Amino acid sequence: MKRKVWMARAVLISLAAAVIASGCKTAPEKRPAWDPQSSENAAFLNPESKSKDLYHVLLTSDNYIVSQMESTDTIERKKDDGGDKYISSEIKKFDTIEEQREGVYSVWLYPDSGRISKIRPQQPTYLVEIDEVILQDLQRWEFKSPSNKTVYPTKFDVKYRVVLRKSLSDEEIIKQLRERMKEGS
């Protein structure tokens, strides 16, 4: 047990040292609300070429946007605004760095009910905590057929783009890390 506490402290101290070493002493500038029309995000949500992914999801701490690429007459994601807001709030916990990551996840459905059978990461974001949030998000999705027939396709890919934005100053991040270290001991 002591070793785990020691390891957690070592990780937090090294993270704090990295933040200090980055040389950024001022708070980040206040940014306007996220703009879905930015060129990168717009290109992600509406790709010009035919996408092999059925859904594209743009996920930030204040927005959750789903774009369906094709098969709109045979499959539809059921709306869940409360769940979408919850997942965005989960991403807010990671807004300590400036980062954009994309990941692809395969989804299999039961054709008669539209419920998820299994989910497999094909291309993770390589941020373990973010990948866990994405899997949690996909597990809550439900599908239906607009024509009240069987849901099709029953296997497809969902591509996520997660945009993290640094929202705290370095001093505030270090303060949070110290509080977490105290809680761990």
C-alpha positions as CSV (number, residue, x, y, z in Angstrom):
1,M,0.0,0.0,0.0
2,K,2.8,2.4,0.9
3,R,4.4,1.7,-2.5
4,K,1.2,2.7,-4.3
5,V,1.0,6.0,-2.4
6,W,4.7,6.6,-3.1
7,M,4.2,5.9,-6.8
8,A,1.2,8.2,-7.0
9,R,3.1,11.0,-5.3
10,A,6.1,10.5,-7.7
11,V,3.8,10.7,-10.7
12,L,2.1,13.9,-9.3
13,I,5.4,15.5,-8.5
14,S,6.8,14.8,-12.0
15,L,3.6,16.2,-13.5
16,A,3.9,19.3,-11.4
17,A,7.6,19.6,-12.4
18,A,6.6,19.3,-16.1
19,V,4.0,22.1,-15.7
20,I,6.6,24.3,-14.0
21,A,9.3,23.5,-16.6
22,S,7.0,24.5,-19.4
23,G,7.8,28.1,-18.5
24,C,4.2,29.2,-18.8
25,K,3.6,31.5,-15.7
26,T,0.5,33.3,-16.7
27,A,-3.1,32.2,-16.8
28,P,-4.3,31.2,-20.3
29,E,-6.2,33.9,-22.1
30,K,-9.9,33.7,-22.0
31,R,-11.2,32.2,-25.2
32,P,-14.6,32.7,-26.8
33,A,-17.0,29.7,-26.6
34,W,-15.9,26.8,-28.8
35,D,-16.7,27.4,-32.5
36,P,-17.9,24.3,-34.4
37,Q,-17.2,26.3,-37.6
38,S,-13.4,26.2,-37.1
39,S,-11.9,24.7,-40.2
40,E,-10.5,21.5,-38.5
41,N,-13.6,20.8,-36.6
42,A,-15.9,21.5,-39.5
43,A,-13.8,19.3,-41.7
44,F,-14.1,16.5,-39.1
45,L,-17.9,16.8,-38.8
46,N,-18.5,17.1,-42.6
47,P,-15.7,15.3,-44.4
48,E,-15.5,16.1,-48.2
49,S,-14.5,12.5,-49.1
50,K,-16.6,9.5,-48.4
51,S,-16.0,8.5,-44.8
52,K,-15.9,4.8,-43.8
53,D,-17.1,5.8,-40.3
54,L,-20.8,5.9,-39.7
55,Y,-20.7,8.6,-37.0
56,H,-18.3,11.4,-36.1
57,V,-18.4,12.8,-32.6
58,L,-16.8,16.1,-31.7
59,L,-16.3,16.2,-27.9
60,T,-15.2,19.2,-25.9
61,S,-15.8,20.3,-22.3
62,D,-18.7,22.5,-23.4
63,N,-20.0,20.8,-26.6
64,Y,-21.0,17.4,-27.8
65,I,-21.8,17.1,-31.5
66,V,-22.7,14.0,-33.4
67,S,-22.7,13.8,-37.2
68,Q,-24.0,10.8,-39.1
69,M,-22.2,10.2,-42.4
70,E,-24.6,7.8,-44.2
71,S,-27.4,5.2,-43.8
72,T,-29.9,7.8,-42.4
73,D,-32.8,5.8,-43.7
74,T,-31.9,2.6,-41.9
75,I,-30.3,3.7,-38.6
76,E,-30.6,6.6,-36.3
77,R,-29.0,7.3,-32.9
78,K,-31.6,8.1,-30.2
79,K,-31.2,11.5,-28.7
80,D,-29.9,11.8,-25.2
81,D,-29.2,15.4,-24.4
82,G,-28.6,14.8,-20.7
83,G,-26.1,12.0,-21.4
84,D,-24.3,14.2,-23.9
85,K,-24.0,17.0,-21.3
86,Y,-22.7,14.6,-18.7
87,I,-20.0,13.3,-21.1
88,S,-18.9,16.8,-21.9
89,S,-18.7,17.6,-18.1
90,E,-16.5,14.5,-17.7
91,I,-14.1,15.9,-20.4
92,K,-13.8,19.2,-18.4
93,K,-11.8,17.3,-15.8
94,F,-9.0,16.9,-18.4
95,D,-8.9,20.5,-19.5
96,T,-5.4,21.0,-18.1
97,I,-3.5,20.7,-21.4
98,E,-4.0,21.9,-25.0
99,E,-4.5,18.7,-27.0
100,Q,-6.6,17.2,-29.8
101,R,-6.9,13.5,-30.2
102,E,-8.9,11.2,-32.5
103,G,-10.0,7.7,-31.9
104,V,-12.0,5.1,-33.8
105,Y,-14.2,2.5,-32.1
106,S,-16.1,-0.4,-33.7
107,V,-19.7,-1.0,-32.6
108,W,-21.8,-4.2,-33.1
109,L,-25.6,-4.0,-32.6
110,Y,-28.5,-6.5,-32.2
111,P,-30.5,-5.8,-35.3
112,D,-33.9,-6.3,-33.8
113,S,-33.6,-4.0,-30.8
114,G,-30.8,-1.6,-31.8
115,R,-29.0,-2.2,-28.6
116,I,-25.2,-2.5,-28.5
117,S,-23.8,-6.0,-28.5
118,K,-20.1,-5.1,-28.2
119,I,-17.6,-2.2,-28.6
120,R,-14.0,-2.6,-29.6
121,P,-11.4,0.2,-29.8
122,Q,-9.7,0.2,-33.3
123,Q,-7.6,3.3,-32.9
124,P,-7.5,4.5,-29.3
125,T,-6.6,8.1,-28.4
126,Y,-3.7,6.8,-26.2
127,L,-4.9,8.9,-23.3
128,V,-6.2,6.1,-21.1
129,E,-8.7,8.3,-19.1
130,I,-10.1,9.8,-22.3
131,D,-10.5,6.3,-23.9
132,E,-12.5,5.2,-20.8
133,V,-14.8,8.2,-21.1
134,I,-15.4,7.4,-24.8
135,L,-16.2,3.8,-24.0
136,Q,-18.6,4.9,-21.3
137,D,-20.2,7.3,-23.8
138,L,-20.7,4.6,-26.4
139,Q,-22.2,2.2,-24.0
140,R,-25.1,4.6,-23.4
141,W,-25.9,5.0,-27.1
142,E,-29.2,3.5,-28.4
143,F,-30.2,3.1,-32.0
144,K,-33.5,2.8,-33.9
145,S,-34.6,2.4,-37.4
146,P,-36.5,5.4,-38.8
147,S,-38.7,3.1,-40.9
148,N,-39.4,0.8,-37.9
149,K,-37.7,-2.1,-39.5
150,T,-34.5,-3.8,-38.4
151,V,-31.5,-1.6,-37.7
152,Y,-28.8,-1.7,-40.4
153,P,-25.8,-1.7,-40.5
154,T,-25.2,-3.8,-37.4
155,K,-21.4,-3.2,-37.4
156,F,-19.9,0.2,-37.9
157,D,-17.2,2.6,-36.7
158,V,-17.6,5.7,-34.7
159,K,-14.8,8.3,-34.9
160,Y,-14.2,10.7,-32.0
161,R,-12.3,13.9,-31.9
162,V,-11.6,15.1,-28.4
163,V,-10.4,18.7,-28.0
164,L,-8.9,19.5,-24.6
165,R,-8.2,23.2,-23.7
166,K,-6.1,24.4,-20.8
167,S,-8.5,26.4,-18.6
168,L,-6.4,26.9,-15.5
169,S,-3.1,28.6,-14.8
170,D,-0.1,26.6,-13.9
171,E,-0.3,27.6,-10.3
172,E,-3.9,26.4,-10.1
173,I,-3.0,23.1,-11.6
174,I,-0.2,22.6,-9.1
175,K,-2.5,23.5,-6.3
176,Q,-5.0,20.9,-7.4
177,L,-2.2,18.3,-7.7
178,R,-1.1,19.1,-4.1
179,E,-4.6,18.6,-2.9
180,R,-4.9,15.3,-4.6
181,M,-1.6,14.2,-3.1
182,K,-2.9,15.1,0.4
183,E,-6.0,13.1,-0.3
184,G,-4.0,10.0,-1.4
185,S,-1.9,9.8,1.8
